[in-house]
Amino acid sequence: MVETLYTQPTSLAIGAGGGIMLCVTAAYRAQTPPLTVAAFALTIVALLRVITAFLLPKPDENTSRRAEILFEIGAFSYAFLVGLVAALAITLDVPVEAKLLAVVNAVAYGVGIAPRNAGRPVIAAGQLTFALVPVVTAFAIQDDIAYKILALNIALLVPAMMSIALNVFKTLRNSIAAAETSARLAEKMQTLARSDVVTGLLNRAGLNHDLVERLATLDPDEKLALFWMDLDKFKEVNDALGHQVGDRLLAEVASRLRNVTPENATVARFGGDEF
C-alpha cells in the first residue's frame, strides 16, 4: 500500500505549509536561537518533502520499497522536528503564545497524520511517536501538576490514534483485496465467455473480438488471411459413436490446427464442426 502514501500530495503540502507557519511564528515570538534553528530545519525538511511528493514518479513494484524508505526518512525527520520545536517551546522561557503555537501544531500533526498514512501503520506509528513523545516528556518534567495531567492525556492519544489507524488500514487492505479478486474474476469470466469448452480455442465471440482488434491495428500495407474449414461427415461420426467421441475428435483437430499454424495466428471453433 505504498501508493497510498503518495496519492494526495496536496494534503501534504497544506499540512507542511501550516506547520511551517506555526513553527516559524512561534520561533519569531520566542526569539531564542534553539527554537529558531529547529524551526529553520523543519522548514527545509517540509519543503523537500513537498517537492519530492510532487516530482517523484508514482511508485511501481520495482520502486515501491525505495519510495517507502524515502517517505519514511522525510516523515520521521519532519515529525521529530515538530515534536522538538514543541518541546523546546515548553521547556524554554518563551511567551505563552509561542508555547501554544508549537504544542497545537504537534498535537494536530500527530492526530491528523495517523489516519492519513494508515496504509503503512509502521510509518503512522513512527510519525505519531516522534511528534508527541517530546511533547509528553517536556510536559511531564514540569513541576506544575496541570502540565503532568496534560502530558498524560497527550500520551493517551498515541494508542487511541493508532487504533484508528489500524482500523483504517484493515479497511483499505480489505477493499484492495476485494478489488483484486473482482478483477481476477472478471478476467476469468471474460476468458470463459470467449473460449470454447470442448477444444480450448476461441469461440464465436472470441473470434469476433480478436478480428476487431487485429483489423484495428493492421498496417495499410499488411493483409489479413482468413481460412474457414469444416469437418466432412462429422455429424455422422457424432451420431454413430456418441458425443464423447465427437468431442475428442474436435479436440484432436484443434490440437493439430494449433501445431500447424504460426504463433501469432488465431485459431477458433466458430461453431459445430467449423473452424
N, C-alpha and C positions, 0 to 999 in steps of 0.2 A: 504493500500500500504506500510505497514511496511517492507515487504520483500525487497522492492527496496533500503532501507537504507543499507542492508547487502549484496547486490548482488555483489558488487565489492570491496572486502577488499583490493585488490592490489592497487587500485587507492587511497584509504585512506592511505595506508602505504607509497606510493610515496609522497603524499601531506604532510603527517606528517614528513617524512624524510627531505623534502625540507624546511619545516617550522622550524624544529629543527636546521638545518644547518645555515639558515639565522639569526635566533634569537640568537643562541649561538655565531655566528661570530660577530654580532652587539654588544652583551654584552662583548665579548672579546676586541673588539676595543674600546668600551666606557670605560671599567674599572671602572664602578660605581656600588656600591652594589645594589641599587634598580633594575637596569636593569639585573644584574646578577641573583638576586633572582627570578625575573619574568621569565627569560629565563630558569632557572632550573625547575621552576614549570611547565612551558609549556612543557619541555622535558618529565617530569614524566607523565603528562596527555596524551601527544601524544603517548607515549609508551604503556600506559594502554589501550588506545583506539584501537591501532593496535592489541594488544594481544587479547582483547575482541572480535574484529571483526573476527579474525581467529579461535578462540576457541569456541565462542558461537554457539550452535546448531541453525540451521535455524528455525526462529520463526514460530509457527503454530497458530491456532485460540486460543488456551489456553494460549500461552506465548507471543502473539504479543504485548499486552499492556505493559507487563513488559519489553520486549525488546525495545519498543519505549521509555519508560521512561529512561532506561539505556543509550540509544543512546542520548537522549536529554541532560542528565547530562554531558556526556562526550563532546558532541558537543558544548554546550553552554559554558562549562568551558574552552575548548580549544580556542573557538572564542574570549572569553573575554580576555584571556591571550595574544592572538595575538594582539588584539587592545591595551591592556595595554602596551605591550613591545613597540609598535609603538608610543603611546602617551608619554611614558617616554623618548624615544629617541628624540622626537620632543622638549619636554619642558626642558630636562636637557642639560647641556653644554657638548655635546659629539661631536666627529668628524662627519663630513658630511657623510662619508661613512656608519657610524653606523645608522644615521638617514635614509639614502637611503635604506639600507637593511631592516630595520624594517618596513618602510612605504610601500615599494614594496611588502613585504610579506603580510601585512594586506590587501592591495587593491587586490592583486592577489587571496588571500584566499577568500575574500568576493565575487569577481566576479566569481570564479570557483565553489564555494560551492553552490550557489543559484540554478543553473540548475541541479547539481548532486543530491541534496536532494529535488528536486521539487515534488517527490512523497508525501512528507509531507510538504506543504507550510509553516505551522507554524514554523517548525524546520528550514527551509531555511531562513525565515524572521528573526528568532531569531539569527541565526549564522551571517547573514549579518549585523544585527544591532549591536550585541556585538563586531564584528570585526571593523566596520567602525565608529561608533559613537565616541569612544575615540579618533580616529584619527582626525575626523572632529572638535571635541571640542578643541583638542590640537592646531590645526592649526588656529582655529577661535580666540583664545585668544592671538595669537601673534600680535605684533604691525605692522609688515610688511604687506602691502596690498596684496602682492603676495600670502602670506600664507592664507589670508582670501578668496581670489578668489579660491585658491586650495581647501580650506575647502568647499566652495560652490559646486564646481564641484564633489568632492567626495561624498558630501551629496546627490547630484542628482543621484548618482549611485544606491542608495538604491531603490527608486521607479522604476528605469529603469530595474534593475536586477530582482526585484520582478515581474514585468510584464512578463518578460521572463520565470521566474519560474512558474508562474501561467499558461502560455500557454503550457509549458511542462507538467504540472500537468493535464490539461484538455485533452491533447493528450494521456497521459498514462491512465487516467480514461476511456476515450472512447475506447481505444484499449483493455483494460481489460474487459470492459463491452461487447464489440463485441465478444471477445474470449469466454467469459462465455455463451453468447447467442448462439454462434455457437456450443459450446459443448453440451448445453441442446438440441438444435435442432437435432444434430447428434445422441444423445442418444435416443431421441424420435423417430426419423426415424428408428433407428435400432430396437427399440422395436416394432414399427408398422410393419416393414418388417418381423419380426419373430412371429407375432401374427395373430391369426385367428379372423377376424372382427365379425363373427357370434357368436362364443362361448366364445371368450376371451382367449382361450387356445393357446398354441404354435401351429404354423403351421408346414408344412414340413421342411422349412428352420430352424425354431426354434428348432425342434426336432433333426435335424441333428447336429446343433451346440451344443445342450445340451448333446447329446450322445458322441460327440467327447470329450467334457470337462470331462464328468463322466468317460469315459474309460481311459483318461489320468491320472486321479487322483485315479483310482481304485487300492486298495492294492492287492498284489498277492493272498492273502487268501480270498478275497472277490469275490462275484459273483453278476452279474447284471441280473435282471429278466426283460423280455420284454413281455408284454401282448398286443396282437393285436386283435381287435374286430371290427365287422361291424354290422350295424343295418339291420335286415332282413326286406324286403319289404318296405324299406324307400322310394324307388323311386315311389312305388305305392301311398304311402301317399302324397308324394310331388306333384305328378301329379294330384291326385284326389282333394286334399284340397288346393293346391297352395303353392308357395314358402314361403310365410309368416308363414304358419303353419309349414312347414318343418323346417324353421329356428328356430322357437320356440321349436320344438321338439329337434333339435340339441343342443340348449342352455340348455334345461332341462336335457338332457343326460350328457352334460358337467358338469352341476352343481352337479348331482348325483355322477359322477365319482370323482369329487374333494372331496366330502364328505366322500367317502368310501376309498380313497387312503391315505397312510401316508403323513405326512407333507413334507418329503424330496423326495417324488415321483414326477415324471414329467408326466403330462397329456397333450396330444396333439391331435389335429384333423389332421390326416395325409392327408385327402382329401375326399371329398364326405361324405359318411356315415362311414368312417373308423376312428377309434380312437386307 
